[in-house]
Amino acid sequence: MGSGQVTDWQGKNVTVAGLGVSGIPAARVLHGLGAKVTVVNDGDDERARTQAAELESLGVTVRLGDARGEAAMGRSTLPEGTELIVTAPGWRPDNPLFRAAEKAGVPVWGDVELAWRLRGHDSRKAAPWLAVTGTNGKTTTVQMLASILKAAGLRTAAVGNIGVSLLDAVLGEEEYDVLAVELSSYQLHWAPSLRAHSAVVLNLAPDHLDWHGSMEAYAADKGRVYEGNRVACVYNTADKATEDLVREADVEEGCRAIGFTLGAPGPSQLGVVDGILVDRAFVEDRYRNAQELAEVSDVRPPAPHNIANALAAAALARAYGVPAKAVRDGLRSFTPDAHRIAHVADVDGVAYVDDSKATNTHAAQASLAAYESIVWIAGGLAKGATFGELVAESAKRLRGVVLIGADRALIREALARHAPEVPVVDLDRTDTGAMLQAVQEARRLARPGDTVLLAPACASMDMFANYNKRGDAFARAVRELGA
């Protein structure tokens, strides 16, 4: 069951690691194909018991709680007879289950690997994948790409880590010409045979290092997206690490390296000239010719990092043969998700912008770079991050800072070192009501023409269920200002 296509699942003993958004669909699909499925899950709460009962009613075996308990005691959690493990993305590679699998010679696949293998069961469903990964910007880029592909009249969907199950896409009733696929580093780690039509690594910055173990391992997992690419490996010219991954990739003969840049593009690049997005990669005689794709004003919002996302999406679409007009039309019709540099309101000449999705320093840096004079609302769970570089690069833009959340002291210390002249309000509270006070303090610091920017550079779970709830709280607080 290592590298070949599995055509007969009848009676195969498969262990699914983890309930949840990927584990439950995987268990259902494998059971439906005739496999003997056992689900192991490290949680044993009411929700897990409800999910387990639903699967057990189908004939799936579910073991709750013992994965975590046995792992704590260092024992194997590999069910007897297991021939394959399909894991949820969040399970760490050092889990005893996987160590036991390696010792027993049992392969481990993720949900992406399973979907990739199953897509070949029906030739009508074997649509090529245009794959997007990177530390930040994945979801926006994939959604832009899907919008462009649809504008070209192609049957497509934005799938993967974006929330739409790849298993549903490859096994459902709907047929696709091509899929726009968002992939996390977790998913790529467990997807050894994935071979995309074309792919991009948008950027690389330290993230999830507790899971991967090192920056090198994190980068290597991101780089897996380039393995076996057929047409184009798209990279960020401003981030040399992405180009290095392209150089190291083993691709099909004829696959090209395509760069994107916020400056004027060279041959085999997409870039920006006088407010125009320009293609010098997918044109005849790219050394002399260029193709206009869209205007910067067609990108919403036209912040630098979002223009970079648009160029990456355009590069993948052009690699698939999409005409220039579809790039323009697709970008014009694209609407960003909530909580991604979303303009909430103007109050007394001050713009209030929600970028609650900026859950790490790299994302926050891109957001801060989009505005000239900022009152910054920041803080939350740092996830091991440091903030010195972020503050140093953004200091000249800061009118003031309001800090919230459990790890706000780390940002306060970086501000004291790198921006000591910037006024800081430190709110010593982590309740959800702190957001209203934060917005009120930001209003006091702001001047007409400023932007009050929620770009926390931290995760939200110390105060909110997720970044969406945090952004909603910010928007409600802003509306109260204008009431």
HUZIRA-V382550 format. One line per field, one symbol per residue. phi: phi as a letter, one per 20 degrees, with the letter a starting at -180 (. if undefined). psi: psi as a letter, one per 30 degrees, with the letter a starting at -180 (. if undefined). burial: 1 if it has 24 or more other C-alpha atoms within 12 Angstrom, else 0. A space follows every 50 residues. Layout:
phi=???
psi=???
burial=???
//
This chain:
phi=.fdefedcegnfedddeoeofdffffffffffeofedcddbedbefffff fffffffeoeecddnfffffffemefdfffngdbdddfgffffefggfff fffemefcdefffffffffffcgfeeffdddcbqfcnffgffffffffff feneebbecoffoefffffedfffdceadedeceffffgdcfdgcefbbc dfacbgalffeenafffffffffgfefmgedbdecefecggffffffefe dfgnfdececbeeffegmcdacclmdfcddddcflffddbdfdaegffec fefgffffgffffffffffenffgffffffffefdfffmckefeadclnd edcdcfffebfffffffffececcdedbpqeflnfdcgfgfffdgfeefa cddcnfdffffgfffffdbfeefcddeeacefffffffffffffefcgnf cedecfmbfdffccfafffffffffffffffef
psi=gdflkjfjfjgkjkkkjklafeeeeeeeeeeffgljkkkkkflhaeeeee eeeeeeffgkkkjkffeeeeefgglkgjkkfkfkkjklefkkfgkfeeee eeefgklklleeeeeeeffffjffghklkjkkllelgeeeeeeeeeeeee fggkjlljlbfffkkeeeefflekkkekkjjkkleeeeegifgkjlellk jelklkkhfeeffleeeeeeeeffffkgkeekjkljffjeeeeeeeefkj llkfkkkklklfakkakhlkakjhgkkkjgehlkifffllkkelleffkk lhlefeeeeeeeeeeeeeefgkleeeeeeeeefkklllgjhkjelkjhgk kkkjhffigleeeeeeeefflejkjkjllbkfhgllgeeeeeffeffjel kkkllegfeeeeeeeeefhffkkkjjjikglfffeeeeeeeeeefllkfl kjjjifgllfffflelfeeeeeeeeeeeeeef.
burial=00000000100111111111111111111110001111111110000100 11001100011111111100100001111001111111111110111101 10000111111111111110000011111111111111111111111111 11010111111101111111100001111111111111111111111111 11111111001100001111111111111111111110101111110010 10001111111110111111110001111111100000011111110111 11111111111111111111111111111111010111111111111001 11111111111111111111101111111111101110011101101111 11111111111101100010011111101101011111111111110001 111111111111110011111111111100100
//
